[in-house]
Amino acid sequence: TRLGEADALLALPQISGVRAGPVREGWSRMVLLLTGPYGVDRAGMRTDTGDGSARLDLALRPVDADNFAATAGPRPSATFGDGGKALRPLPRPEGQPTDPGHGGLDPGAIRDGVTEADLVLRFARELQDQLRRSGTVEAVLTRSDDSFVPLETRIALARRAGADLFLSIHADAIAEGIATGAQVYTISDEATSRATAQLAERHDREDLLAGVDLSHQDDEVAEVLMSMAQVETRPRTEALARALIDGLEEAGVQLHKAPLEAAGFSVLKSPDVPSALIEIGFLSSPSELAKLQSTEWRAKAQAGLVSAIRSWWREDAARATLIRR
């Protein structure tokens, strides 16, 4: 199947999700999320030398959970060495990650030739500059160009940056009706427990919790430790979301009629890093599209976010001092 024909894969009972993107120059990776434990009976790829297209043949068979656990994981490869881990573009920057949504093969929403990926990258770069000028926050971008970064890789980047907070920036579009104003999302209660289990099952253990080695722990232990971290992180996340809304409002930025929402966004899964997703506006509205392209409006919104982050930072540090006492 072609990468753009994910619906055909999702129609299969064995597959619940599909992700794809480049690994390095000349190579792409497709990740299939399975509905249960399966073993690989046959795998192969044929490439058409004429047009460069490729056909992947994969045969799966049901296996029990113990068999799956014993055989799961990347195989050594002459091309990818340790199974591809060393080839991931994961720098170790110092600072607070700002995450421009989408990018590369995922342009996000598109209106009048404007892509969400390009717009939020420009917004994030400008926000990064304002944060640096504030003198108190060092911001790091999860992507600095029009490249595709898998959702869970964005979490890994935040972990490896030693992040104190994580912001994912978007400018969505709706198919029907009109939506205007900025919104802030945190991860929902229901999604939190599911996300914890999924992270424990498939994420690199060094990227799950700061300062805790989970590489030799089973999934149940990892889930318990991450759940404990979430108990402390949740009120910090809620305070961050409120600060972001207050900062935008005080800067004169119009808010959505429901400015604070909760959902199961993958980029908000980090158990011990306060994380929020910001919809700065909606490309589906002509007036919203115009303001998102306005340098003056973006500067106003960015100033509100800088003020919010600095305010949250001071309050979070004060809360941490009280907890230690």
KOLMIKOL-931144 format. One record per atom (N, C-alpha, C, O, CB): residue in one letter; y, z, x. Coordinates in steps of 0.02 Angstrom, whole numbers, plus 32768, in hexadecimal, padded with zeros to 4 digits. Glycine has a CB too. Layout:
% KOLMIKOL-931144
AYZX...
***
This chain:
% KOLMIKOL-931144
T7FC48000802AT800080008000T803E8000802CT803C80188064T8000803D7FD0R80757FE68013R80B57FE88037R80D4802D802DR80C7804F7FFCR80E47FB0801EL80FF8040805FL811F8082805AL81488087801BL814F80BE7FFFL814A808F8097G816480508004G818D80517FC8G816680547F88G818380597F52G81B980167FC7E812280527F8DE80F880527F51E80D280947F4CE809680957F40E80C780177F53A80F780CB7F54A80D8810D7F53A80B9811D7F0FA808A81447F0CA810B81427F65D80D480FF7EDAD80B9810D7E97D806F80FB7E92D8049811C7E6FD80E180E67E62A805A80C67EB5A801480B27EB4A7FE880E87ED3A7FB180F57EBBA800A806F7ED8L800181087F08L7FDB813E7F27L7FDA817C7EFBL7FA7819D7EF5L7FF9814E7F6CL8013818B7EDCL801881C67EB2L7FED81C17E74L7FDF81F47E54L805F81D37E9FA7FD981857E62A7FAE817C7E28A7F66818F7E37A7F3E81987E0AA7FB081337E10L7F5681977E78L7F1281AB7E8BL7F0981F57E7FL7F36821C7E8FL7F0481997ED4P7ED0820B7E64P7EC682527E55P7EC3827F7E93P7ECE82BB7E8EP7E86825B7E2DQ7EB582617ECEQ7EAF828A7F0BQ7EF382987F2BQ7EF782C27F58Q7E8282677F3DI7F2982767F15I7F69827A7F38I7F9F82957F0AI7FA9827D7ED3I7F7E82347F53S7FC382C97F22S7FF882E77EF9S803E82D87F14S806F82E57EF1S7FEE83327EF6G804382BE7F50G808582B07F6CG808082827FA8G804C827E7FC8G80A882F17F80V80B7825F7FB6V80B9822F7FEDV80FB82368011V813082387FF2V80AF81E67FD4R80F8823B8054R8134823A807ER8129820880B6R80F1820080CER81458282809AA815F81E680CAA815881B58100A819981B28128A81CF81BD810DA8145817080E5G819381A18168G81CE81998191G81BB818981D8G8181819081EAG81F981D8818EP81EC81758202P81DE81648247P81CF81A28271P81EC81D78266P8218813F8266V81A1819C82A1V819181D182CFV81B581C58311V81D381F3832EV814481D682DAR81B281888329R81D781738364R81DD81278360R81C281098331R81B3818983A8E81FF8108838EE820B80C0838BE81C9809A8387E819C80A283B1E823480A883C8G81C480708354G81888048834BG815080698325G811C80498319G816F8034838DW815780A98311W812280CD82EFW813D80F182B2W8173810E82B4W810080FF831FS811780EF827DS812781138240S80EE8142822ES80B681398246S813780E38206R80FC81738204R80C981A281EFR80CB81A981A3R810081AF8186R80D381E78211M809081A98184M808B81B5813CM806481F68133M802E81FE8150M8069817A8117V807E82238109V805C826280FAV8048826180B1V807182578085V808B829F8109L8007826A80A4L7FED826D8060L7FDB82B68051L7FB482D58075L7FB0823E8057L7FF882D1801BL7FE683148006L7FAC83107FD5L7FAF82EC7FA3L802483387FE4L7F7683337FE5L7F39832D7FBEL7F3583627F87L7F5383987F8DL7EFD83337FEBT7F1183537F53T7F0883817F1BT7ED083B47F27T7EC883E27F00T7EF9835B7EDBG7EAB83AB7F5DG7E7483D97F6DG7E5B83CA7FB3G7E77839F7FD6G7E3B83D37F3AP7E2783EE7FC9P7E0C83E1800CP7DE383A1800EP7DB383997FE7P7DE0841D8023Y7DF58373803AY7DD183348042Y7DC48327808CY7DED833A80B6Y7DF882F98023G7D8C8308809BG7D7E82F180DEG7D8782A680E3G7D85828480B0G7D36830580F3V7D92828D811FV7D9C82458129V7D598225813BV7D3B8235816EV7DD082388162D7D4181F98110D7D0481D4811DD7D1281968148D7CEB81858174D7CE381BF80DBR7D4A8175813AR7D598138815ER7DA5812F8161R7DC8813C8130R7D3880FA813CA7DBF811A819AA7E06810D81A1A7E1080D381D2A7DF080D18206A7E2D814C81B9G7E3A80A581C0G7E48806C81ECG7E87804781D6G7E9E8050819DG7E0D803B81EDM7EA3801F8203M7EE07FFA81F3M7EDB7FB3820EM7EC67FA98247M7F1E801E820FR7EEE7F8481E5R7EF07F3E81FAR7F387F2581F7R7F5A7F3081C5R7EC17F1281CFT7F4E7F05822CT7F937EEC8230T7F947EA1822DT7F6F7E7F8250T7FB67F058270D7FC17E868203D7FCA7E3E81FFD7FF97E288237D80347E3B8238D7FE87E2981B9T7FE07E028267T80097DED82A0T803F7DBD828CT806E7DB182B2T7FDD7DCE82D5G803A7DA18250G806D7D72823AG80AC7D948222G80E37D86823CG80527D478203D80A57DC081F1D80E17DE081D5D80E97E2A81EAD81197E4A81D6D80DF7DDC8189G80B97E448211G80BF7E898229G80AA7EBD81F7G80AE7EF98207G81047E96823DS80957EAA81BBS80807EDB8189S803C7EF9819CS80167EDC81C3S807C7EBA8143A802E7F338180A7FF07F558191A7FCD7F6D8152A7FEE7F7F8120A7FFE7F9181C0R7F8B7F6E8154R7F637F88811CR7F3A7FC38136R7F157FBC8167R7F347F5080FEL7F427FFB8116L7F1E80388128L7EE5804380F7L7EF1804680BBL7F4D8075812AD7EA980498111D7E6E805780E8D7E58809F80F6D7E4B80B1812FD7E34802580F7L7E5480C780C1L7E43810D80C8L7E1281228091L7E2181198056L7E83813980C6A7DDA813D80A4A7DA881548074A7DA181A0807CA7D9481B980B2A7D638130807FL7DAB81C48044L7DA7820D8044L7D6A8224801CL7D5382027FEEL7DE8822B8027R7D50825E802ER7D1A827B8008R7D2882C67FFER7D4382E6802BR7CD58271802CP7D1782E17FC5P7D2283297FB9P7CF883537FEAP7CBF83437FF7P7D10833C7F71V7D1683898004V7CF283B8802FV7D0483FE8018V7D3484087FF3V7D0383AD807BD7CDE842F802FD7CEF8474801DD7D28848C804AD7D37846E807DD7CB184A38024A7D4784C38036A7D8284DC8059A7D7384EE80A1A7D9D84E280CDA7D9E85188034D7D39850C80AFD7D28852080F4D7D2184E38121D7D3884E3815AD7CE7854880F4N7D0184AF8106N7CF98471812DN7D3C8451813BN7D4884388172N7CCB84408108F7D6784528109F7DAA84358112F7DD1845B8147F7DF0843C8173F7DD0843780CFA7DCF849E8144A7DF584C68174A7DDC84BB81BBA7E0384BC81EBA7DF085108161A7D9B84B181C2A7D7D84A98204A7D8E84668224A7D9084608262A7D3184B18200T7D9B843481FBT7DA683F08217T7DED83D8820FT7DFD83A18226T7D7883BF81F6A7E1983FF81EFA7E5E83E981E4A7E8683EC8224A7E7484108254A7E7F841481AEG7EBD83C68225G7EE983C7825FG7EEA83858283G7EBD835C827BG7ED583FE828EP7F1E837982ADP7F24833982D1P7EEF83328307P7EDC83648326P7F68833282EFR7ED882F58312R7EA982E78347R7ECD82D18386R7F0182B08381R7E7682B28331P7EB382E183C1P7ED182C883FFP7ED4827C83FEP7EA7825B83E5P7EA982E0843DS7F0A82608418S7F1582198414S7F3482008455S7F62821F846FS7F41820783D8A7F1C81C7846EA7F3981AA84A9A7F818194849CA7FAA819284CAA7F0F816F84C2T7F8F8182845ET7FD3816C844DT800181A68440T803B81A58457T7FD1813F8410F7FE981D9841CF801482108407F800282528429F801B82868415F800F821983BEG7FD88250845CG7FCD828B8485G7FB082C4845CG7F7582C28449G800D82A284A6D7FD882F7844FD7FC08334842ED7FBF832E83E2D7FC6836183C0D7FEA836F8442G7FB782F283C8G7FB782E98380G7FFC82DC8365G800782DE8328G7F9A8326835EG802C82CD8391G806E82BB837AG80A082F4837CG80DB82E88371G806B82A18337K808A83338389K80B8836B8386K80F0836583BAK8129837483AAK809283AC8391A80DF835083F6A8110834D842BA814283158421A817583138443A80EF8347846EL813382E683F4L815E82AC83EBL819182B683B4L81BB828983AAL8134827083DDR819082ED8390R81C082F8835AR820683028377R820D832883A7R81AC8334832EP823982E2835AP827D82E98375P829C832B8360P82C9832D8336P82AA82AF835EL82838363837DL829A83A5836AL82BD83C783A5L829D83E983CDL826083D08351P82FF83BE83AAP832483E083E0P8328842B83D1P83168441839BP836A83C183E8R834184508401R834B849883F8R839584A883FFR83A984C88430R832084C0842BP83BE849383CEP840584A183D2P841484E983BFP83EA850B83A3P842C847183A5E844F850083CFE8465854283BCE849A853C8386E84CC851A8390E8481856983F9G848F855A834DG84C185588318G84A3855982D3G8467856582CBG84EC851B831FQ84CD854C82A1Q84B8854F825BQ84AF85088240Q84E084E3823AQ84EC85768231P847184F48230P846684B0821AP8488849E81D8P848584C481A7P841D84A38214T84A9846481D8T84C18444819CT849784068193T848F83DF81C2T850F843381A0D847D83FC8158D844983CA814CD846483918121D8466839980E4D840C83E9812CP84798358813EP848C831E8114P844E830180F4P842182EA8117P84B182E8813FG844A830380B3G840E82EC8091G83FE82A3809CG842A827B80ACG841482F98048H83BE82918092H83A7824C8093H83AF822D80D9H83B28252810AH83CC8222805EG83B481EB80DDG83BD81C9811DG83848199812CG834B81A38115G83C381FB8154G839381648153G836081348167G8342810F812CG836680F18104G832A8156818EL82FF81138127L82DE80EF80F0L82EA810F80ACL82D480F48079L829380EC80FDD830D814880AAD831D816B806CD8369816F8064D8388819E807CD82FE81B3806BP8388813D8042P83D1813C803DP83ED816D8009P842981788007P83E880F7802BG83C1818B7FE0G83D981B67FABG83F8818D7F72G83E481547F67G840C81E97FC6A842781AB7F4FA844981877F19A8474814F7F35A848E81547F6CA847481B87EEFI847B81197F0DI84A480E07F22I84D180CB7EE8I84B980C27EB0I847780A47F39R851180C57EF5R854180AD7EC3R857680827EE5R859580977F15R856280E97E9ED857F80457ECAD85B480177EE2D85B0800E7F2DD85E4800C7F4FD85F880327ECFG857480077F48G856C7FFC7F8FG8572803A7FBAG856B80357FF7G859D7FCA7FA5V857E80747F9BV858380B37FC0V854180D87FBAV852980E37F83V85BF80DF7FA6T852580ED7FF2T84E681137FF0T84F5815D7FF9T85228170801ET84B480FA8026E84CE81867FD7E84D481CE7FDFE84C881E38027E84EB820F8040E84A281F27FB2A849981C28049A848981D5808EA84C681CD80BCA84D481F980E4A844F81AA80A8D84E9819580B5D8524818980E0D855D81B980CED857F81D380FAD853C814180D9L856781C3808DL859F81EC8077L85968235808DL85C6825380A6L85A681E9802BV855B82518084V855182978096V854F82A180E2V855F82D680FBV851282B28076L853A826D8107L853C82728150L858582768168L8595829F8193L851982358171R85B0824E814BR85F78251815CR86148295814AR863A82B38171R861F82198139F860382AE810EF861B82EF80F8F860283268128F86298352813BF860482FE80B0A85C38322813CA85A683568167A85C5835481ADA85D1838981CBA855A834C816DR85D3831981C6R85F483148208R863983348206R864C83598234R85F982CA821EE865D832681D0E86A0834381CAE869D838E81C1E86C683B381DDE86C68323818FL866C83A5819AL866283ED8191L8650840E81D4L8668844481E3L862C83FB815CQ862583EE81FAQ86128408823CQ865184118267Q865884448289Q85E083D8825FD867D83E08266D86BB83E4828ED86E7841E8277D8702844382A0D86E183A3828AQ86ED84268234Q8716845D821AQ86F884A1822CQ871D84D0823BQ871F845781CEL86B684A68229L869684E6823AL86A184F78284L86AD85308295L864A84E2822AR869C84C482AER86A884D082F5R86F084E58302R86FC8512832BR86988491831ER871E84C682DFR876584D782E7R8773851E82D0R87A3853D82E6R879084A682C1S8749853882A2S8754857C8289S874885B082BFS876185E882BBS8726858A824DG8722859D82F2G871885C9832BG86E285FF8321G86D68625834FG875785EA833BT86C2860282E8T8690863682DCT864B861B82CCT861A864082D1T86A7866282A3V864585DB82BAV860585BF82A6V85F8857F82CDV8623855382D2V860485B18259E85BC857A82EAE85A7853C830BE8576851982DCE8541853482CCE8586854B8351A858784DD82C6A855E84B98296A8535848382BAA854E846382E8A85898499825FV84F8847B82A5V84CB844882C1V84B3841D8287V84A184378252V848E846982E7L84B383DA8290L849D83AD825CL8452839D8264L843A8395829CL84C6836B825DT842E8399822DT83E883878231T83E0833D8241T83AB83288258T83C4839881EFR841283158234R841382D0824AR845B82BC8258R848982D28235R83F382A08214S84668293828CS84A9827F829FS84B482358294S84EA821A82A5S84B6829082E7D848282128279D848981CB826BD845F81BA822DD844581E7820CD847381A082A8D8459817A821ED8434816581E3D83EA816381F2D83CC812D81F4D844D812181CAS83CC819D81FDS838581A2820CS836381CD81D8S838281F781B7S837A81BE8252F832181C281D0F82FA81E881A0F82DD822681C1F82BD822181F5F82C281BC8182V82E9826081A3V82CE829F81BBV82A482BD8183V82C082CE814FV830682D081D4P826282C4818BP823982E28157P825383268142P8271834A816AP81F082E8816EL824983388103L8266837580E7L825183B3810DL827B83DD811DL8253837C809EE821183BA811CE81FB83F7813EE820F83F68188E8212842B81A8E81B083FE8138T821D83BB81A4T823883B981E8T827E83D781E9T829283F5821BT823A83708202R82A383D081B3R82E683ED81AFR82E2843A81B3R830C845A81D1R830983D7816EI82AE84568193I82A3849E8198I829384B181E0I82AC84E381F9I826984B58169A826984888201A825784968246A829484938273A829A84BB82A2A82228464825EL82C184658266L82FF8460828EL8329849F8285L834584B982B6L832884238279A832C84B98248A835184F7823CA833185318262A835485598280A8354850781F1R82EF85348260R82CC85698284R82D9856582CER82E8859782EER828285668276R82D5852982EAR82DB85218332R83238527834AR833085308385R82BF84DE8347A83528522831BA8399852E832DA83AA8578832AA83E2858B833BA83C6850782FEG837B85A28314G838A85E8830CG83BC85F482D5G83E9861D82DCG83A38606834DA83B585CF829EA83E885CE826AA83F086118246A83C08634823AA83D885998237D842E86218237D843E865B820DD8447864581C4D8444866E8197D847D867F8226L8454860581B9L845785E98175L844A859F8179L8451858081AEL849D85F88154F84388582813FF8427853B813CF8446851D80FDF843B853680C6F83D98531813CL846C84E88104L848C84C680CCL8474847D80C9L8479845A80FBL84D984C980D0S845C84678090S844884228086S847B84028057S8487841A8020S83FF841E8068I849983CB806DI84D183AD8049I84BB836C8028I849B83418047I850C839F8079H84CB83667FE8H84B8832B7FC0H84F283157F93H8521833A7F87H8479833A7F96A84EC82D87F7AA851B82BE7F47A84F182917F1AA84EC82557F27A855882977F69D84D582AD7EE7D84A1828D7EBFD84BF825D7E8BD84FC82567E85D847682C17E9CA8492823E7E66A84A582147E2DA847582237DF4A843A82307E00A84A381C87E40I848D82217DB7I8462822B7D7DI845B81EA7D56I848981C27D53I847D82647D4FA842081E07D39A841181A27D17A8435819C7CD4A844981657CC0A83C6819A7D0CE843E81D57CB2E845E81D47C70E8493820A7C6CE848E823E7C8BE842981DD7C38G84C781FD7C44G84FC822E7C3BG852C822F7C76G852B82047CA2G84DD82737C30I855782627C76I858A82697CAAI858582B07CC7I858282E17CA2I85D1825B7C8EA858582B37D08A858682F47D2AA85BE82F47D5DA85C782C37D82A854183037D4DT85E5832A7D5ET861C83307D8ET861D83767DABT860483A57D8DT865F831F7D6BG863B837B7DE6G864583BD7E04G860E83CF7E35G85D883B37E35G864983F07DD0A861E84007E5FA85F084177E93A85BE84497E77A85CF84707E4AA861784357ECEQ858284487E92Q854D84777E7FQ852D84957EBDQ852B84747EF1Q851884557E53V851484D27EB7V84F084F27EEDV84AB85067ED3V84A585237E9DV851685317F08Y847784F57EF8Y843285057EE5Y841385357F17Y841E852F7F54Y840884C57EE0T83EB85647EFET83BF858C7F27T837885807F0ET836E85637ED8T83D185D97F24I834585957F34I830185887F1FI82EF85B87EE6I830285F37EE7I82CF85907F5AS82CA859F7EB5S82B985C77E7BS828085F77E8AS825B85EE7EBAS82A6859A7E40D827A862C7E60D8244865D7E69D8200863C7E67D81D5864A7E91D824986937E33E81F6860F7E36E81B685EF7E2EE81A685C37E6BE816E85C37E83E81B485C57DEEA81D8859F7E83A81CD85727EBBA81C285997EFCA81A085807F29A820885437EC3T81DE85D47F01T81D985FB7F3ET8191860B7F50T817C86007F88T8201863C7F38S816B86257F20S812586377F2ES80FC85F97F3ES80D185FB7F6BS8106865C7EF3R810885C37F1BR80E385857F29R80F585697F6DR80C985527F92R80F185517EF2A8136856C7F7EA814D85537FBFA812F857B7FF7A811D855F802BA819985547FC2T812B85BD7FEFT810E85E88022T80C685D48031T80B285CF806BT81128631800DA80A085C97FFCA805A85B68005A805485728028A802A856A8053A803585B47FC1Q807E85438014Q807C85018032Q808F8503807CQ807084E180A5Q80A984D1800DL80C2852A808CL80D6853080D2L809E854E80FCL809185378133L8116855A80D8A807E858280E1A804885A28106A800E85728111A7FEC85768145A802F85E080E0E8003854580E2E7FCA851780E7E7FD684E0811AE7FA884CE813FE7FBC84F880A4R801484C4811ER801A84878144R805284858178R80598454819BR8024844F8116H807984BA817DH80B284B781ABH80A084D481EFH8075850081F4H80ED84DD818DD80C184BB8223D80B684D68266D80C885208267D810085328253D80DE84AF829BR809B854B827DR80A485938276R80DF85AE829ER80FA85E2828DR806585B6828BE80F2858B82D4E812B85A482FBE816D859A82D7E81A085B682ECE812D8582833FD816D857382A1D81AA8565827DD81B1858D823CD81E085808216D81AE851B826DL818585BD822FL818685E081F0L81B3861D81EFL81DA862681C0L814185F481DEL81AE86488221L81D486868224L81EF8690826AL81CA8688829BL81AA86C2820DA822E86A2826FA824B86AF82B0A822E86EF82CEA822B872382ADA829886B582ABG821886EB830CG82018726832FG81BB873F831CG81A687748333G8230875C8324V8197871982F2V8154872E82DDV812386F682EDV812B86BD82D6V815287408290D80F087058315D80BE86D48328D808886D182F3D805F86FE82EDD80A086E4836EL8089869B82CBL805786938296L8022866082A9L7FF8864E827FL8079867E8255S8022864A82E7S7FF5861482FBS7FAB862682F4S7F8185FA82EBS800485FF8342H7F9C866782F7H7F55867C82F2H7F4786A382B2H7F1386C482ACH7F4286A6832FQ7F74869E8282Q7F6B86C28242Q7F538691820DQ7F658657820DQ7FAD86E5822CD7F2986AB81DFD7F13867F81A9D7F4A86788175D7F7D86998178D7ED286998189D7F3E864C8143D7F71863D8111D7F86867B80EAD7FC1868380DCD7F57860880E2E7F5786A680D8E7F6786E080AFE7F96871080D4E7FC6872A80B7E7F288706809AV7F89871B8114V7FB48747813CV7FF987288143V802C874A813CV7F9687548182A7FFB86E6814FA803B86C48156A806386C88116A80A086D48118A8030867A8169E804286C080DDE806586C4809CE808287098091E80BB8710807AE803586B28063V805C873E80A2V807487828099V80B2878E80C4V80E487AA80ACV803D87B580AAL80AF877A8103L80E787868130L8125875E811AL815D8776811FL80D387738178M811A87218103M815386F880ECM8171871580ABM81AD871480A2M813E86AF80E0S8146872E807FS815E874D8042S8188878A8050S81BA8797802FS812387608014M817487B18083M819B87EB8096M81E087D680B0M821287F680A2M8176881480CCA81E1879F80D6A8221878580EFA824D876E80B6A828A877680B9A8216874C8121Q822F87508083Q82568737804AQ8277876F8023Q82AD87658006Q822A870E801DV825887AA8022V827687E37FFEV82BA87F3801BV82E988027FF7V824888218001E82C087F0805DE830087FE807EE832F87C28079E836B87CB8073E82F5881080C7T83138786807BT833D874A807DT835C873A803AT8393871F8037T8315870F8095R833987498003R835187357FC1R8397874E7FB1R83C187257F9FR8322874E7F8CP83A6878F7FB8P83EB87A47FA9P841F87857FD8P8458877A7FC4P83F187F07FACR840B87778015R843987558044R8446870E802DR847F86F58032R841C8755808BT841286ED8013T841A86A97FFAT844686A87FBBT8471867D7FB4T83D6868A7FEAE843B86D87F8EE846386DB7F51E84AC86E87F63E84D986CB7F44E844987127F23A84B987137F94A84FD87207FA9A851D86E27FC8A855886D47FBEA8500875A7FDCL84F586BB7FEEL850E867D800BL8521864C7FD5L8556862D7FD9L84D9865E8039A84F786447FA2A850586157F6CA854586297F47A856E85FE7F38A84CA86137F3BR854D866A7F39R858A86807F17R85C886737F41R85FC86607F28R858586CA7F05A85C1867F7F83A85FA86737FB0A860D86297FB2A864886197FB3A85E9868C7FF7L85DB85FD7FB2L85EA85B67FB3L860E85A07F73L863E85797F76L85A8858E7FBAI85F885B97F3BI861985A97EFBI866185C37EFBI868F859F7EE8I85F285C57EC0D866A86027F10D86AE861F7F12D86DB85F97F42D871585EC7F32D86AA866A7F26G86C085E67F7CG86E885C27FADG86FF857F7F93G8738856B7F9EG86C285BA7FECL86D2855A7F72L86E485197F56L871985207F1FL874984FB7F1CL86A684F57F3CE870E85527EF4E873C855C7EBDE878185707ED6E87B485567EBEE872285937E8EE8784859C7F08E87C485B17F24E87E885787F47E882685787F4CE87BB85EC7F54A87C285487F60A87E1850E7F81A87F884DA7F4FA881584A77F63A87B084F07FB2G87EC84E57F0FG880284B67EDCG87D1847E7ECEG87E4844A7EB2G884384997EEFV879184887EE1V875E84567ED5V873F84627E90V872A84997E80V872784587F0CQ873C842D7E68Q871D84337E26Q86D484457E2CQ86B084287E55Q872683F27DFEL86BE84747E04L867884887E03L8654846A7DC6L8674845D7D93L867184D47E02H8615845F7DCCH85EB844A7D94H85EB84807D5FH85F684BB7D6EH85A3843A7DACK85DE846E7D20K85DD849F7CEAK85A784D47CF5K85AC850C7CDBK85D2847C7CA7A857484C37D1BA854084F47D30A854184F57D7CA851784D47D9BA84F784E27D13P856F851A7D9BP857985147DE3P854185307E0EP8538851B7E47P85B885367DF6L851A855F7DF3L84E3857D7E1AL84A185717DF6L849985847DBCL84EF85C87E25E847385507E19E843285417DFDE83FB85537E2FE8409855F7E6AE842D84F67DE9A83BD85567E17A838485627E43A8350852C7E36A834485197DFCA836685A97E37A833185147E6BA82FE84DF7E64A82CF84E37EA0A82D8850C7ECDA831F84997E60G829C84B87E9FG826984BA7ED3G827484897F0BG824584687F21G822784AE7EB5F82B284827F23F82C084527F59F829B84667F99F829C84A07FAEF830B844E7F66S827A84357FB8S825284427FF3S827A845D802DS826184878054S822E84038009V82B984478035V82E1845D806EV82F884A58069V831684C08098V831D84308077L82EA84C68030L82FF850B8027L82C6853C8031L82CB8576801EL831D85157FE1K828F8525804EK8252854E8052K825285838089K822A85B28086K82178522805ES827E857E80BAS827B85AC80F3S827C85F480DBS82AB860880B8S82B5859F8123P824A861D80EDP8245866080D1P8277869280EBP828686C380C9P8201867A80DDD829386878127D82BF86BA8143D8303869E8158D832886C0817CD829F86DA817EV831486618143V83578645814FV83788638810CV8360860D80E7V83528603817AP83AE865C80FBP83D1864E80BDP83E3860480B8P840485E880E4P8411867A80B8S83CD85E48082S83D4859B807CS83EF85888038S83DD85A68005S839085798088A841C85578037A8439853F7FF8A844284F47FFBA844F84D88031A847C85627FE9L843B84D47FC2L8448848C7FBCL848984837F95L849184A07F5FL840D84677F9AI84B6845B7FAFI84F7844F7F8FI84FB84077F77I84F783D87FA0I8530845F7FC0E850483FE7F37E851683BC7F1BE856283BA7F1CE858283D97EF2E84F883B17ED2I857F83957F4AI85C883947F4EI85E783697F17I8624836E7F0BI85DE837A7F92G85C083407EF7G85D883187EC0G85A282E87EA9G856A82EB7EC2G861882F17ED4F85B382BB7E7AF8582828E7E5DF859A82467E63F85CD82347E46F857482A07E13L8574821D7E87L858781D77E91L858581AF7E50L85A3817A7E4CL855981B77EC3S856181C87E1ES855B81A47DDFS859C81A47DB7S85A2817D7D88S852481C27DB6S85CB81CE7DC8S860C81D07DA6S864081AC7DD0S864981BD7E0BS862282197D99P866381797DB5P869681557DDCP86CC81837DF8P86E181797E31P86B681207DB0S86E281B57DD2S871581E27DEBS86FA820E7E23S871E821D7E53S8730820E7DB2E86BB82237E1CE869C824A7E51E869382217E91E869F82397EC8E865882667E39L867D81E27E88L867481B67EC2L86B681AD7EE7L86B781AD7F25L865881727EABA86EC81A57EC1A872E819C7EE0A874381D97F09A875C81D27F40A8763818C7EABK873882147EEEK874E82517F12K8722825D7F4FK873A82757F82K874C828E7EE4L86E1824D7F49L86B482567F82L86C682287FBCL86B682367FF6L866C824A7F6DQ86E881F17FADQ86FE81C27FE0Q874581D27FF8Q875F81B08025Q86FB817B7FC6S876482057FDBS87A882187FEDS87A782498028S8787827D8025S87CD82377FB1T87CA8237805DT87CE82638098T87EE82A68085T87D882DB809CT87F7824280D0E882282A4805AE884582E18047E8817830F801FE8816834B802AE888482D1801EW87F182F27FEFW87C5831C7FC7W878E833B7FF2W877F83767FEBW87A682F37F8DR87718313801ER873C832D8048R875583668074R87338398807DR871E82F58074A8792835E808FA87AE839380BAA87B783D38092A87AC840A80ACA87F1837C80D8K87CC83CC8053K87D584078028K87928429801BK878D84678020K87F683F37FE5A875F8403800AA871D841F7FFEA8701843F803DA86E48475803AA86ED83E97FE4Q8709841F8075Q86F0843A80B4Q8713847B80C6Q86F484A980DFQ86F9840680ECA8755847E80BAA877984BC80C8A875F84F5809DA875A852E80B4A87C584B380BCG874E84E6805FG873185188032G86EE8531804BG86DF856C8047G872A84FD7FECL86C585038065L86838516807FL868A853F80C0L8664856F80CAL865884D8808CV86B9852C80EBV86C485528128V86D8859A8118V86BE85CA8135V86FA85318154S870785A180E8S871D85E480D3S86E3860C80B6S86DC864780C3S875685DE809FA86B985EA808EA8680860B806FA864E862380A3A8635865C809EA865E85DC803EI863F85FA80D3I860E860C8107I862786468130I860186748140I85FF85CF8134R866786448143R8683867B816AR868386BD8143R867586F2815ER86CB866A8181S869386B88102S869386F380D7S864D870F80D0S8642874C80D7S86B086E38091W861C86E380C4W85D786FA80BEW85BF871880FFW859D874B80FFW85A886BF80AAW85D286FA8137W85BD87138178W85D4875B8183W85AD87858199W85DA86E681B0R861387698173R862E87AD817CR860987DE814FR85F688148165R867987AF816DE85FF87CB810FE85DE87F880E0E8594880280F3E857A883980EBE85E387DD8099D857487CD810BD852D87D2811DD852588008159D84F68828815CD8510878D812DA855387FC818AA8551882881C4A855C887081B0A853B889E81CBA8585881381F8A858A887B8180A859688C08168A855988DC8144A85498917814DA85D388C2813AR853788B3811CR84FB88C980F9R84C488DA812BR84A0890B8122R84E3889380C8A84BD88B0815FA848A88BD8191A8495890081B4A8466892481C4A8487888481C4T84D5891081C1T84E5895081E1T84D2898B81B5T84B789BD81CDT8530895381F2L84E089858173L84CF89BA8145L848389C38140L846B89FB813BL84EC89AC8100I845E898B8140I8415898F813BI83F889B38178I83CB89DC8171I83F789498135R841389A381B4R83FA89C481F0R84078A0F81EFR83E08A35820BR841B89A5822ER843F8A2381CFR844E8A6A81CBR84208A8D8199R84268ACA818FR84988A7581B7
***
